[in-house]
Amino acid sequence: MKRTIIIFMAYFLCTVLLFAAGEREQITIKLGHIRDTEHPTHKGALKFAELVEANTNGRIKINVYPNSQLGGIQEMFVQVQTGDLEMVYGGINTFGFIEGGDAFEITAIPFLYRDYDHMRQALLSDFFKPVIEDAEKKTGIKVMNITGDTAPRGLTANRPIRKPEDFKGLKIRTAASEVVLRVMKKLGALPQQIPFADLYMALKTGVVDAQENGAIVVATVHLYEVQKYYMKTDYIRDIETFYVNPGFWNKLSQSDQKIFMDASEEAGKLVTELTRKQLDEVYEILEKEMTVIRPPELDLEAIRKTLEGTFEDWDGTKWPEGLLDKIRGM
């Protein structure tokens, strides 16, 4: 009996020592994102890294790679899947771009989310958890936390867009998204796929008449030099999201996982604060450089009505049946 107790105590002590050694192990990981170094997302990523390092007494160090240094978002997702990259901080919309993440196209449905708080509440709700869990299994990427507001998408054009009829025949450069393509076709516009790097010149030369990025992008790359009107549609929202390699995450102790989660919450709050401040500043710039059209002059209700039913066929196919109504009903 005594021998059994001694063996058990020795085993227990070894387990404790191994756990403690794991807690003391120095870890250096990489976190990538696509934003430039002045963007709120980068500052949020740096805050996250700073808090993790501070709260682990320097045991875990996170090197942040901004501005697509590790590749575009899809390339970085592949690296997370293979374990070559531990973390990515990027929009939740982009999770719908990869195989297995199709259900997340619901995060880009126009006018579905009233504001940041409504969107985050929906995506972190109990009814949305099975969607996240299913996508994590299919993609091999863990959604660690969905936090950090981004500038909603708007519309610029060389003619005023105030009502659905104004979209007819509009040559518009859109994101490579089936959601956006459906929207523009439904409104009667003529969507075209043009690399973002070529967008300024395409607008300047009249290859396209319009584009649908948000106000911060318009100001940052000076699209107001080649566009006359900004329509504040805020029609598609996004939230920056911490993605992590599951193998790496599962190796972390519960206390380290909590440190990561707490740090991500603080980082998201900073990103949200900086984004809202930047939007206020950006609209001041746009008001001087172009005509900004807002509701009620911009008839968003009529545009929403025109788009009704555009995505109902995806309910029960791309994502669980009834999910649209659950989000609308919040």
N, C-alpha and C positions, 0 to 999 in steps of 0.2 A: 504493500500500500504506500509506504513511504517512498519507495523507488518510483512509483507512478506519479506521486505528487511532485517529486524532484524533477522528473522528466517534463511534467506539465509546466512547472515554474520556469524551467530552462527554456522551453519552447516559447512561453509567454514573453520572457525577457528578451529573447532574440527577436521576436516580432516587434516589440516596442523599440528596440535599438535600430532595427531596420527601418521602421517608420520614421524615427527621429533622424536617421541618416538621410532618408529621402527628403525630409523637410529642410535639411541643411544643404542639400545638393544645389550647386550653382547651375542655373538654367538661363540660357540666352535664346530668345526666339525672335522671329521676324513677323511684322505686321505690315501689310501693304494696302495702299489705296490709290485712287486715280486722281485725286484733287491736287491743286498746286499748294505751295507752302503758305500762302496767305488765306487759304480757304478755311472756314470754320471746322470742316471735317478734319483737316490736318491738325489744327490746334486741339481738337477733341482727342485725336489719337495720341498726341504728345501728352495730354493730361492723363489719359488712361495709363500710358507707359510710366509716367512719373509716379502715379499713385500706387501702381502695382510694385514698382521698385521700392518705394518708401515703406509700404506696408508689409513687405517681405524682408525688410532690412537689407536690401540689395541682393537678395538671393535669386530673384527672378528679374532679369533685364530684358526689356523689349525694345528692339531696334525698329524704328518706323521708317518705311520706304514710301514717300509720297510720289505724286505726279506720274503714275504708271511705270515707275522704275523697274518693277517686277513683272510688267506686262499689263494688258488691259484686264478688265474685270473677269472676263471668261477665262483668260489665260491663268489668272491668279486662282480662280475656282479650281481649275485642273490641278494646280500645285498644292492646294489645300487637300484635294482628294488623294493625291499621291503621298502626302506628308512632307513634301519639299518646302511647304510654307505653312506655318502654324495658324496665322490669322489674317483675315481681311476685314476692312471696315468700309462698307459700301451700301448702296441703296437696297432696300428690300425688293423693289421692282425687278432688280437685276437677277434675283433668284429664279425668276420665271424664264430666264434666258437659257437655262441649262436643262439637259434631259433629267427628268425626275422632279423638276421644280415647276412644272406647268401650272399647277394650282395657284401659284403665286402671281399669275397674270391678273388675279382678282385684285391685287394691290394697286394696279394701274387703271382700274375702271374709272372713266371720267365722272366727276361729280358724285362719286359714291361716298366719299369721306368729307365731312363738313369742315374739319380742320385737323391740325396735328393731334390734338388730344383725343378726338373721336377715332382717328385712324389707329393710334397706338393702343387705345383701349380695346378696339376690335381685334387687333392682331395678337394681343396678349390675353384675350378672353379664354374662358374654358372651352367654348365651342370651337375656337380656332386651333386649340392645341393639337387635335388629331391631324390637322392639315400640316402643321409644322413637323410632327413626328413622322408622318408618312413621307414627306419630302426629305427629311434627314436620312431615312433608311434608303430611299431611292438614289439620293445624290452622294451620300457619304460625306456630307458636310453638316456640321451642327450649327444651328442658329442660337448663338449664345444669348444675345440681347438685342432687342429692336428699340433703339433710342437715339434721338438726335434729329431735330427737324431739318428739312431742306426746303429750298425755294420751290414753290409749286410752279408747274409749267403754265406759261402764258402763250401769247401769239403776237408776232410782229408781221406787218404787211405794208405794201406800198399803197394800199387803199384802206379806208376804214371798214372794219367788220363790226356790225352792230346787231345783226340778226341772222338766223340760219340761211336766208336767201343770199346773203353776201358772200357765202363760201362757194357759191356756184362758179366752177371754172377756175378757182384759185389754184395756181401752181405752187404747191407747198412742199418744202423739204421737211420730212418727218423722221423720227427715230425709227430704227429697224425693229418695229414692234407691231405685231398683228393687231393689238388693241388700237393703236393710233391709226393704222391703215384703215381699219373698219370705221373708226370715227369719221375720218376725213372723207372716205367714200360715201358714207351715209349722208354727210352734209353736202355732198356734191362737189367737193374739192378734188384736185388731181395730185395725189401724193407722189413724191419722188424720193428716191434714196440717193443721197449725196454724202460722201464722207464729211465729217465735221470740219476737217482741215480745209476743205474746199468751199465751205458754206459762204464765207464772206464774199469771195469772188463770184460765186453763183448768184448771189443776191445783187451784187453790183452790176453784173452783165445781163441780168434779166432771165437767166436760165430758170430760176424760180422767183416767185413774187412774195413769198412768205416763208416763215419757219415757226416752230413751236417750242422753243426753249423758254426758260424762265427769265425773270428780270435781271438776276445777277449775271447770267451768261451774256445777255444782251449788252449790259454795261461793260463787262470785263473784256469782251472781244470787240467792242465798239460797233456792234451791229446797227446802232442808231445812225451811223454814217451812211448806211445803205438801205435803211428802212425808215418810213415816215410815221408809222403808227404802232403803238403798243397796246394790245387788248388784254386787260387784266382778267383773264378767264379763270385762272387758278384751277384748271380743269383736271389735272392729274397731280396727285401728291405722292411723296415718297418719304421714307424714314431711313436714316443711316442705320446700318445693322452690323453687329460684331459677329462674324462667321469664324468658326474654329474647326481645326482638324479633330475629329472625335477621339482618335488614338491619343493625341497629346492631351486633350481635355480629361480623358479617363485616367491618365497617369497622375493628374494633379490630386492632391489631397482635398478633402472637403473644405478645409479651412482656406486653402489656396483658391479653390473654385469660388468661394464666397468673396475673397479679396478681388478676384477678377470681376465678379458680378457687381460688387459695390463700386469699383473703379469705373466700370462701364456706365453705371447710372450717372455718376458725377460727370463723366466725359460727355454723355448725351445731353445733360442739362446745359453744359457749356456751349455745345454745338448749337442747341436751340436758341440760347440767349444771343450768341454771336450772329446767327443767321437772321434773327428778327431785327437786330440792330443794323446789319448790313443791308437788309431789304429797305429799311427806312432811308438809309443813305442813298441807295441805288435809285429809288423812286424820285428822289430830289434831282438826281442827275438826269434821269429819263424825261422828267417834266420840262427840263431846259432844252433837251436835244430833240424831242419828238412829241407828238400828240399822244397822250395816254388816255385811253377810253376805258371807263369803269362802269359798273352797274350804277344806276338803272339805265343809263344811255346804252350800255351793252346789255342786251336782253338775254341774260343767261337762262332764264326760265324757258324761253322759247327754244333755245338751243338744247337744253336738257330734254324737253318734250320731244323734239325731233329725234333724239338719240334713244328714246325709250324702246326697250326690246332688242337693242343691238347685240346684247351679250347673253340673252336668256338661254340660247342654245348651248352655252358652255356650263350652265347650271346643271350639275349632275353628270357632266362629262369631264370637264377640266378640273372642276372642284366639286365637293359634295353638294348634292341637291339641297336647296333651301338656304345656302350660305349667303347669297346676295340679300335675301330678305332679312336674315338675322342681323347683318351689318346695317342695313337700312333702318331696322327697327330699334337700334341702340340710341 
